[in-house]
Amino acid sequence: MTNSTRISAANLSISQRLAAASLALLLGISLLWGAGFAAQAHDAAHDTRHAIGFPCH
Ligand SMILES: [Zn+2]
């Protein structure tokens, strides 16, 4: 019986773990930044719509 072929996170090298962690971190940051940017863009467009009297809500 051998466990050498078992694949798990414990078998990843340090660099592979760092790469995965960095990727996850970047993804999280980009999601947060994207959501914040979308909210600001939406608010700006919303204000403009009201300023020109465009029916909105
Ligand atoms: Zn509105």
N, CA, C, O and the ligand as a Tripos MOL2 file, in Angstrom:
@<TRIPOS>MOLECULE
protein
  229   227    58     0     0
PROTEIN
NO_CHARGES

@<TRIPOS>ATOM
      1 N           0.8480   -1.2010    0.0000 N.3       1 MET1
      2 CA          0.0000    0.0000    0.0000 C.3       1 MET1
      3 C           0.8780    1.2440    0.0000 C.2       1 MET1
      4 O           1.8640    1.3340    0.7320 O.2       1 MET1
      5 N           0.4940    2.2020   -0.8430 N.am      2 THR2
      6 CA          1.2870    3.4290   -0.9140 C.3       2 THR2
      7 C           0.3910    4.6450   -1.0180 C.2       2 THR2
      8 O          -0.6840    4.5940   -1.6140 O.2       2 THR2
      9 N           0.8370    5.7100   -0.4470 N.am      3 ASN3
     10 CA          0.0970    6.9680   -0.5200 C.3       3 ASN3
     11 C           0.8130    7.9660   -1.4270 C.2       3 ASN3
     12 O           0.4190    9.1300   -1.5060 O.2       3 ASN3
     13 N           1.8450    7.5200   -2.0980 N.am      4 SER4
     14 CA          2.6800    8.4450   -2.8660 C.3       4 SER4
     15 C           1.9330    9.0580   -4.0510 C.2       4 SER4
     16 O           2.2870   10.1440   -4.5090 O.2       4 SER4
     17 N           0.8940    8.3640   -4.5540 N.am      5 THR5
     18 CA          0.1850    8.8950   -5.7150 C.3       5 THR5
     19 C          -0.9980    9.7670   -5.3180 C.2       5 THR5
     20 O          -1.6870   10.3250   -6.1720 O.2       5 THR5
     21 N          -1.2230    9.8760   -4.0150 N.am      6 ARG6
     22 CA         -2.3520   10.6870   -3.5580 C.3       6 ARG6
     23 C          -2.1040   12.1610   -3.8870 C.2       6 ARG6
     24 O          -1.0190   12.6850   -3.6340 O.2       6 ARG6
     25 N          -3.1050   12.8170   -4.4460 N.am      7 ILE7
     26 CA         -2.9620   14.2310   -4.8000 C.3       7 ILE7
     27 C          -3.7450   15.0760   -3.8020 C.2       7 ILE7
     28 O          -4.9500   14.8970   -3.6270 O.2       7 ILE7
     29 N          -3.0490   15.9920   -3.1570 N.am      8 SER8
     30 CA         -3.7180   16.8880   -2.2210 C.3       8 SER8
     31 C          -2.9360   18.1830   -2.1290 C.2       8 SER8
     32 O          -1.8340   18.2780   -2.6700 O.2       8 SER8
     33 N          -3.4760   19.1650   -1.4620 N.am      9 ALA9
     34 CA         -2.8090   20.4540   -1.3220 C.3       9 ALA9
     35 C          -1.4740   20.2960   -0.6030 C.2       9 ALA9
     36 O          -0.5560   21.0930   -0.7950 O.2       9 ALA9
     37 N          -1.3760   19.2620    0.2230 N.am     10 ALA10
     38 CA         -0.1530   19.0550    0.9910 C.3      10 ALA10
     39 C           1.0160   18.6900    0.0880 C.2      10 ALA10
     40 O           2.1760   18.8440    0.4720 O.2      10 ALA10
     41 N           0.7060   18.2010   -1.1270 N.am     11 ASN11
     42 CA          1.7670   17.8150   -2.0380 C.3      11 ASN11
     43 C           2.2590   18.9690   -2.9010 C.2      11 ASN11
     44 O           3.2480   18.8250   -3.6190 O.2      11 ASN11
     45 N           1.5870   20.1010   -2.8410 N.am     12 LEU12
     46 CA          2.0040   21.2480   -3.6430 C.3      12 LEU12
     47 C           3.2770   21.8510   -3.0790 C.2      12 LEU12
     48 O           3.4920   21.8670   -1.8670 O.2      12 LEU12
     49 N           4.1130   22.3450   -3.9740 N.am     13 SER13
     50 CA          5.3340   22.9900   -3.5240 C.3      13 SER13
     51 C           5.0060   24.3790   -2.9850 C.2      13 SER13
     52 O           3.9090   24.8990   -3.1870 O.2      13 SER13
     53 N           5.9740   24.9620   -2.3030 N.am     14 ILE14
     54 CA          5.7570   26.2980   -1.7400 C.3      14 ILE14
     55 C           5.4110   27.3030   -2.8370 C.2      14 ILE14
     56 O           4.5010   28.1160   -2.6800 O.2      14 ILE14
     57 N           6.1460   27.2390   -3.9490 N.am     15 SER15
     58 CA          5.9070   28.2040   -5.0230 C.3      15 SER15
     59 C           4.5230   28.0220   -5.6240 C.2      15 SER15
     60 O           3.8640   28.9920   -5.9990 O.2      15 SER15
     61 N           4.0860   26.7590   -5.7130 N.am     16 GLN16
     62 CA          2.7520   26.5180   -6.2440 C.3      16 GLN16
     63 C           1.6960   27.0780   -5.3030 C.2      16 GLN16
     64 O           0.6980   27.6430   -5.7510 O.2      16 GLN16
     65 N           1.9150   26.9230   -3.9940 N.am     17 ARG17
     66 CA          0.9660   27.4760   -3.0220 C.3      17 ARG17
     67 C           0.9480   28.9980   -3.0930 C.2      17 ARG17
     68 O          -0.1170   29.6140   -3.0530 O.2      17 ARG17
     69 N           2.1260   29.5990   -3.1990 N.am     18 LEU18
     70 CA          2.2100   31.0580   -3.2940 C.3      18 LEU18
     71 C           1.4970   31.5500   -4.5440 C.2      18 LEU18
     72 O           0.7820   32.5520   -4.5070 O.2      18 LEU18
     73 N           1.6950   30.8380   -5.6580 N.am     19 ALA19
     74 CA          1.0530   31.2330   -6.9130 C.3      19 ALA19
     75 C          -0.4570   31.1660   -6.7580 C.2      19 ALA19
     76 O          -1.1640   32.0820   -7.1760 O.2      19 ALA19
     77 N          -0.9570   30.0890   -6.1610 N.am     20 ALA20
     78 CA         -2.3950   29.9370   -5.9790 C.3      20 ALA20
     79 C          -2.9400   31.0100   -5.0430 C.2      20 ALA20
     80 O          -4.0050   31.5770   -5.2900 O.2      20 ALA20
     81 N          -2.2010   31.2870   -3.9590 N.am     21 ALA21
     82 CA         -2.6440   32.2940   -2.9990 C.3      21 ALA21
     83 C          -2.6560   33.6860   -3.6370 C.2      21 ALA21
     84 O          -3.5810   34.4690   -3.4250 O.2      21 ALA21
     85 N          -1.6150   33.9810   -4.4200 N.am     22 SER22
     86 CA         -1.5440   35.2780   -5.0830 C.3      22 SER22
     87 C          -2.6880   35.4410   -6.0710 C.2      22 SER22
     88 O          -3.2890   36.5100   -6.1790 O.2      22 SER22
     89 N          -2.9780   34.3650   -6.7870 N.am     23 LEU23
     90 CA         -4.0500   34.4050   -7.7700 C.3      23 LEU23
     91 C          -5.3890   34.6740   -7.0730 C.2      23 LEU23
     92 O          -6.1850   35.4970   -7.5250 O.2      23 LEU23
     93 N          -5.6160   33.9690   -5.9700 N.am     24 ALA24
     94 CA         -6.8650   34.1580   -5.2210 C.3      24 ALA24
     95 C          -6.9600   35.5840   -4.6730 C.2      24 ALA24
     96 O          -8.0290   36.1930   -4.6810 O.2      24 ALA24
     97 N          -5.8320   36.1010   -4.2000 N.am     25 LEU25
     98 CA         -5.8160   37.4520   -3.6470 C.3      25 LEU25
     99 C          -6.1170   38.4730   -4.7400 C.2      25 LEU25
    100 O          -6.9220   39.3850   -4.5500 O.2      25 LEU25
    101 N          -5.4550   38.3060   -5.8910 N.am     26 LEU26
    102 CA         -5.6860   39.2240   -7.0060 C.3      26 LEU26
    103 C          -7.1400   39.1730   -7.4550 C.2      26 LEU26
    104 O          -7.7510   40.2030   -7.7410 O.2      26 LEU26
    105 N          -7.6830   37.9660   -7.5120 N.am     27 LEU27
    106 CA         -9.0670   37.8120   -7.9340 C.3      27 LEU27
    107 C          -9.9990   38.5280   -6.9580 C.2      27 LEU27
    108 O         -10.9300   39.2170   -7.3750 O.2      27 LEU27
    109 N          -9.7460   38.3650   -5.6550 N.am     28 GLY28
    110 CA        -10.5740   39.0230   -4.6470 C.3      28 GLY28
    111 C         -10.4780   40.5340   -4.7450 C.2      28 GLY28
    112 O         -11.4860   41.2350   -4.6690 O.2      28 GLY28
    113 N          -9.2500   41.0370   -4.9160 N.am     29 ILE29
    114 CA         -9.0650   42.4890   -5.0150 C.3      29 ILE29
    115 C          -9.7540   43.0300   -6.2600 C.2      29 ILE29
    116 O         -10.4300   44.0570   -6.2060 O.2      29 ILE29
    117 N          -9.5820   42.3400   -7.3780 N.am     30 SER30
    118 CA        -10.1820   42.8290   -8.6230 C.3      30 SER30
    119 C         -11.7010   42.8040   -8.5310 C.2      30 SER30
    120 O         -12.3720   43.6740   -9.0860 O.2      30 SER30
    121 N         -12.2450   41.8110   -7.8330 N.am     31 LEU31
    122 CA        -13.7030   41.7610   -7.6610 C.3      31 LEU31
    123 C         -14.1740   42.9360   -6.8130 C.2      31 LEU31
    124 O         -15.1600   43.5910   -7.1530 O.2      31 LEU31
    125 N         -13.4730   43.2090   -5.7050 N.am     32 LEU32
    126 CA        -13.8380   44.3320   -4.8360 C.3      32 LEU32
    127 C         -13.7050   45.6500   -5.5790 C.2      32 LEU32
    128 O         -14.5980   46.4960   -5.5240 O.2      32 LEU32
    129 N         -12.5760   45.8250   -6.2830 N.am     33 TRP33
    130 CA        -12.3290   47.0620   -7.0250 C.3      33 TRP33
    131 C         -13.3790   47.2210   -8.1190 C.2      33 TRP33
    132 O         -13.9140   48.3120   -8.3170 O.2      33 TRP33
    133 N         -13.6760   46.1230   -8.8350 N.am     34 GLY34
    134 CA        -14.6560   46.1700   -9.9090 C.3      34 GLY34
    135 C         -16.0310   46.5530   -9.3900 C.2      34 GLY34
    136 O         -16.7430   47.3370  -10.0180 O.2      34 GLY34
    137 N         -16.4060   45.9960   -8.2370 N.am     35 ALA35
    138 CA        -17.7180   46.2990   -7.6640 C.3      35 ALA35
    139 C         -17.7880   47.7610   -7.2410 C.2      35 ALA35
    140 O         -18.7990   48.4240   -7.4710 O.2      35 ALA35
    141 N         -16.7310   48.2650   -6.6290 N.am     36 GLY36
    142 CA        -16.7000   49.6580   -6.2140 C.3      36 GLY36
    143 C         -16.7560   50.5890   -7.3990 C.2      36 GLY36
    144 O         -17.4610   51.5980   -7.3730 O.2      36 GLY36
    145 N         -16.0070   50.2520   -8.4490 N.am     37 PHE37
    146 CA        -15.9800   51.0780   -9.6550 C.3      37 PHE37
    147 C         -17.3440   51.0690  -10.3200 C.2      37 PHE37
    148 O         -17.8140   52.1130  -10.7740 O.2      37 PHE37
    149 N         -17.9820   49.9210  -10.3860 N.am     38 ALA38
    150 CA        -19.2940   49.8060  -11.0220 C.3      38 ALA38
    151 C         -20.3090   50.6430  -10.2540 C.2      38 ALA38
    152 O         -21.1650   51.2910  -10.8570 O.2      38 ALA38
    153 N         -20.2180   50.6340   -8.9040 N.am     39 ALA39
    154 CA        -21.1480   51.4070   -8.0890 C.3      39 ALA39
    155 C         -20.9530   52.8980   -8.3400 C.2      39 ALA39
    156 O         -21.9310   53.6370   -8.4460 O.2      39 ALA39
    157 N         -19.7020   53.3510   -8.4360 N.am     40 GLN40
    158 CA        -19.4250   54.7660   -8.6840 C.3      40 GLN40
    159 C         -19.9050   55.1640  -10.0700 C.2      40 GLN40
    160 O         -20.5020   56.2260  -10.2480 O.2      40 GLN40
    161 N         -19.6410   54.3050  -11.0560 N.am     41 ALA41
    162 CA        -20.0660   54.6090  -12.4280 C.3      41 ALA41
    163 C         -21.5850   54.6730  -12.4920 C.2      41 ALA41
    164 O         -22.1470   55.5150  -13.1920 O.2      41 ALA41
    165 N         -22.2420   53.7890  -11.7670 N.am     42 HIS42
    166 CA        -23.6980   53.7620  -11.7620 C.3      42 HIS42
    167 C         -24.2440   55.0340  -11.1110 C.2      42 HIS42
    168 O         -25.1930   55.6310  -11.6190 O.2      42 HIS42
    169 N         -23.6540   55.4460  -10.0000 N.am     43 ASP43
    170 CA        -24.1060   56.6650   -9.3240 C.3      43 ASP43
    171 C         -23.9380   57.8720  -10.2320 C.2      43 ASP43
    172 O         -24.8220   58.7270  -10.3010 O.2      43 ASP43
    173 N         -22.8120   57.9480  -10.9270 N.am     44 ALA44
    174 CA        -22.5510   59.0750  -11.8210 C.3      44 ALA44
    175 C         -23.5710   59.1030  -12.9510 C.2      44 ALA44
    176 O         -24.1250   60.1560  -13.2660 O.2      44 ALA44
    177 N         -23.8160   57.9540  -13.5550 N.am     45 ALA45
    178 CA        -24.7900   57.8810  -14.6460 C.3      45 ALA45
    179 C         -26.1770   58.2170  -14.1290 C.2      45 ALA45
    180 O         -26.9760   58.8490  -14.8220 O.2      45 ALA45
    181 N         -26.4560   57.7880  -12.9040 N.am     46 HIS46
    182 CA        -27.7610   58.0360  -12.3020 C.3      46 HIS46
    183 C         -27.9790   59.5360  -12.0970 C.2      46 HIS46
    184 O         -29.0380   60.0700  -12.4240 O.2      46 HIS46
    185 N         -26.9620   60.2060  -11.5500 N.am     47 ASP47
    186 CA        -27.0500   61.6510  -11.3400 C.3      47 ASP47
    187 C         -27.2540   62.3630  -12.6690 C.2      47 ASP47
    188 O         -28.0570   63.2910  -12.7640 O.2      47 ASP47
    189 N         -26.5360   61.9320  -13.6850 N.am     48 THR48
    190 CA        -26.6520   62.5640  -15.0050 C.3      48 THR48
    191 C         -28.0570   62.3830  -15.5530 C.2      48 THR48
    192 O         -28.6360   63.3140  -16.1130 O.2      48 THR48
    193 N         -28.5930   61.2120  -15.3970 N.am     49 ARG49
    194 CA        -29.9490   60.9440  -15.8840 C.3      49 ARG49
    195 C         -30.9500   61.8920  -15.2280 C.2      49 ARG49
    196 O         -31.8170   62.4470  -15.9030 O.2      49 ARG49
    197 N         -30.8320   62.0780  -13.9130 N.am     50 HIS50
    198 CA        -31.7560   62.9610  -13.2150 C.3      50 HIS50
    199 C         -31.5200   64.4070  -13.6280 C.2      50 HIS50
    200 O         -32.4730   65.1790  -13.7280 O.2      50 HIS50
    201 N         -30.2600   64.7920  -13.8700 N.am     51 ALA51
    202 CA        -29.9150   66.1580  -14.2150 C.3      51 ALA51
    203 C         -30.5480   66.5580  -15.5450 C.2      51 ALA51
    204 O         -30.9510   67.7080  -15.7210 O.2      51 ALA51
    205 N         -30.6350   65.6190  -16.4750 N.am     52 ILE52
    206 CA        -31.2160   65.9370  -17.7850 C.3      52 ILE52
    207 C         -32.6970   65.5870  -17.8310 C.2      52 ILE52
    208 O         -33.3210   65.6660  -18.8890 O.2      52 ILE52
    209 N         -33.2670   65.1960  -16.6810 N.am     53 GLY53
    210 CA        -34.6990   64.9210  -16.6200 C.3      53 GLY53
    211 C         -35.0900   63.6140  -17.2750 C.2      53 GLY53
    212 O         -36.2570   63.4270  -17.6200 O.2      53 GLY53
    213 N         -34.1520   62.7120  -17.4530 N.am     54 PHE54
    214 CA        -34.4720   61.4270  -18.0610 C.3      54 PHE54
    215 C         -35.2600   60.5710  -17.0640 C.2      54 PHE54
    216 O         -34.8000   60.3750  -15.9390 O.2      54 PHE54
    217 N         -36.4310   60.0600  -17.4450 N.am     55 PRO55
    218 CA        -37.2050   59.2160  -16.5200 C.3      55 PRO55
    219 C         -36.4060   58.0120  -16.0550 C.2      55 PRO55
    220 O         -35.8650   57.2550  -16.8610 O.2      55 PRO55
    221 N         -36.3420   57.8470  -14.7380 N.am     56 CYS56
    222 CA        -35.4490   56.8330  -14.2090 C.3      56 CYS56
    223 C         -36.1710   55.8980  -13.2570 C.2      56 CYS56
    224 O         -36.1770   54.6840  -13.4590 O.2      56 CYS56
    225 N         -36.7820   56.4590  -12.2180 N.am     57 HIS57
    226 CA        -37.4780   55.6020  -11.2520 C.3      57 HIS57
    227 C         -38.5260   56.3940  -10.5070 C.2      57 HIS57
    228 O         -39.2190   55.8460   -9.6500 O.2      57 HIS57
    229 ZN        -32.9550   57.7040  -10.5270 Zn       58 ZN58
@<TRIPOS>BOND
     1     1     2 1
     2     2     3 1
     3     3     4 2
     4     3     5 am
     5     5     6 1
     6     6     7 1
     7     7     8 2
     8     7     9 am
     9     9    10 1
    10    10    11 1
    11    11    12 2
    12    11    13 am
    13    13    14 1
    14    14    15 1
    15    15    16 2
    16    15    17 am
    17    17    18 1
    18    18    19 1
    19    19    20 2
    20    19    21 am
    21    21    22 1
    22    22    23 1
    23    23    24 2
    24    23    25 am
    25    25    26 1
    26    26    27 1
    27    27    28 2
    28    27    29 am
    29    29    30 1
    30    30    31 1
    31    31    32 2
    32    31    33 am
    33    33    34 1
    34    34    35 1
    35    35    36 2
    36    35    37 am
    37    37    38 1
    38    38    39 1
    39    39    40 2
    40    39    41 am
    41    41    42 1
    42    42    43 1
    43    43    44 2
    44    43    45 am
    45    45    46 1
    46    46    47 1
    47    47    48 2
    48    47    49 am
    49    49    50 1
    50    50    51 1
    51    51    52 2
    52    51    53 am
    53    53    54 1
    54    54    55 1
    55    55    56 2
    56    55    57 am
    57    57    58 1
    58    58    59 1
    59    59    60 2
    60    59    61 am
    61    61    62 1
    62    62    63 1
    63    63    64 2
    64    63    65 am
    65    65    66 1
    66    66    67 1
    67    67    68 2
    68    67    69 am
    69    69    70 1
    70    70    71 1
    71    71    72 2
    72    71    73 am
    73    73    74 1
    74    74    75 1
    75    75    76 2
    76    75    77 am
    77    77    78 1
    78    78    79 1
    79    79    80 2
    80    79    81 am
    81    81    82 1
    82    82    83 1
    83    83    84 2
    84    83    85 am
    85    85    86 1
    86    86    87 1
    87    87    88 2
    88    87    89 am
    89    89    90 1
    90    90    91 1
    91    91    92 2
    92    91    93 am
    93    93    94 1
    94    94    95 1
    95    95    96 2
    96    95    97 am
    97    97    98 1
    98    98    99 1
    99    99   100 2
   100    99   101 am
   101   101   102 1
   102   102   103 1
   103   103   104 2
   104   103   105 am
   105   105   106 1
   106   106   107 1
   107   107   108 2
   108   107   109 am
   109   109   110 1
   110   110   111 1
   111   111   112 2
   112   111   113 am
   113   113   114 1
   114   114   115 1
   115   115   116 2
   116   115   117 am
   117   117   118 1
   118   118   119 1
   119   119   120 2
   120   119   121 am
   121   121   122 1
   122   122   123 1
   123   123   124 2
   124   123   125 am
   125   125   126 1
   126   126   127 1
   127   127   128 2
   128   127   129 am
   129   129   130 1
   130   130   131 1
   131   131   132 2
   132   131   133 am
   133   133   134 1
   134   134   135 1
   135   135   136 2
   136   135   137 am
   137   137   138 1
   138   138   139 1
   139   139   140 2
   140   139   141 am
   141   141   142 1
   142   142   143 1
   143   143   144 2
   144   143   145 am
   145   145   146 1
   146   146   147 1
   147   147   148 2
   148   147   149 am
   149   149   150 1
   150   150   151 1
   151   151   152 2
   152   151   153 am
   153   153   154 1
   154   154   155 1
   155   155   156 2
   156   155   157 am
   157   157   158 1
   158   158   159 1
   159   159   160 2
   160   159   161 am
   161   161   162 1
   162   162   163 1
   163   163   164 2
   164   163   165 am
   165   165   166 1
   166   166   167 1
   167   167   168 2
   168   167   169 am
   169   169   170 1
   170   170   171 1
   171   171   172 2
   172   171   173 am
   173   173   174 1
   174   174   175 1
   175   175   176 2
   176   175   177 am
   177   177   178 1
   178   178   179 1
   179   179   180 2
   180   179   181 am
   181   181   182 1
   182   182   183 1
   183   183   184 2
   184   183   185 am
   185   185   186 1
   186   186   187 1
   187   187   188 2
   188   187   189 am
   189   189   190 1
   190   190   191 1
   191   191   192 2
   192   191   193 am
   193   193   194 1
   194   194   195 1
   195   195   196 2
   196   195   197 am
   197   197   198 1
   198   198   199 1
   199   199   200 2
   200   199   201 am
   201   201   202 1
   202   202   203 1
   203   203   204 2
   204   203   205 am
   205   205   206 1
   206   206   207 1
   207   207   208 2
   208   207   209 am
   209   209   210 1
   210   210   211 1
   211   211   212 2
   212   211   213 am
   213   213   214 1
   214   214   215 1
   215   215   216 2
   216   215   217 am
   217   217   218 1
   218   218   219 1
   219   219   220 2
   220   219   221 am
   221   221   222 1
   222   222   223 1
   223   223   224 2
   224   223   225 am
   225   225   226 1
   226   226   227 1
   227   227   228 2
@<TRIPOS>SUBSTRUCTURE
     1 MET1         2 RESIDUE 1 A MET
     2 THR2         6 RESIDUE 1 A THR
     3 ASN3        10 RESIDUE 1 A ASN
     4 SER4        14 RESIDUE 1 A SER
     5 THR5        18 RESIDUE 1 A THR
     6 ARG6        22 RESIDUE 1 A ARG
     7 ILE7        26 RESIDUE 1 A ILE
     8 SER8        30 RESIDUE 1 A SER
     9 ALA9        34 RESIDUE 1 A ALA
    10 ALA10       38 RESIDUE 1 A ALA
    11 ASN11       42 RESIDUE 1 A ASN
    12 LEU12       46 RESIDUE 1 A LEU
    13 SER13       50 RESIDUE 1 A SER
    14 ILE14       54 RESIDUE 1 A ILE
    15 SER15       58 RESIDUE 1 A SER
    16 GLN16       62 RESIDUE 1 A GLN
    17 ARG17       66 RESIDUE 1 A ARG
    18 LEU18       70 RESIDUE 1 A LEU
    19 ALA19       74 RESIDUE 1 A ALA
    20 ALA20       78 RESIDUE 1 A ALA
    21 ALA21       82 RESIDUE 1 A ALA
    22 SER22       86 RESIDUE 1 A SER
    23 LEU23       90 RESIDUE 1 A LEU
    24 ALA24       94 RESIDUE 1 A ALA
    25 LEU25       98 RESIDUE 1 A LEU
    26 LEU26      102 RESIDUE 1 A LEU
    27 LEU27      106 RESIDUE 1 A LEU
    28 GLY28      110 RESIDUE 1 A GLY
    29 ILE29      114 RESIDUE 1 A ILE
    30 SER30      118 RESIDUE 1 A SER
    31 LEU31      122 RESIDUE 1 A LEU
    32 LEU32      126 RESIDUE 1 A LEU
    33 TRP33      130 RESIDUE 1 A TRP
    34 GLY34      134 RESIDUE 1 A GLY
    35 ALA35      138 RESIDUE 1 A ALA
    36 GLY36      142 RESIDUE 1 A GLY
    37 PHE37      146 RESIDUE 1 A PHE
    38 ALA38      150 RESIDUE 1 A ALA
    39 ALA39      154 RESIDUE 1 A ALA
    40 GLN40      158 RESIDUE 1 A GLN
    41 ALA41      162 RESIDUE 1 A ALA
    42 HIS42      166 RESIDUE 1 A HIS
    43 ASP43      170 RESIDUE 1 A ASP
    44 ALA44      174 RESIDUE 1 A ALA
    45 ALA45      178 RESIDUE 1 A ALA
    46 HIS46      182 RESIDUE 1 A HIS
    47 ASP47      186 RESIDUE 1 A ASP
    48 THR48      190 RESIDUE 1 A THR
    49 ARG49      194 RESIDUE 1 A ARG
    50 HIS50      198 RESIDUE 1 A HIS
    51 ALA51      202 RESIDUE 1 A ALA
    52 ILE52      206 RESIDUE 1 A ILE
    53 GLY53      210 RESIDUE 1 A GLY
    54 PHE54      214 RESIDUE 1 A PHE
    55 PRO55      218 RESIDUE 1 A PRO
    56 CYS56      222 RESIDUE 1 A CYS
    57 HIS57      226 RESIDUE 1 A HIS
    58 ZN58       229 GROUP 0 **** ****
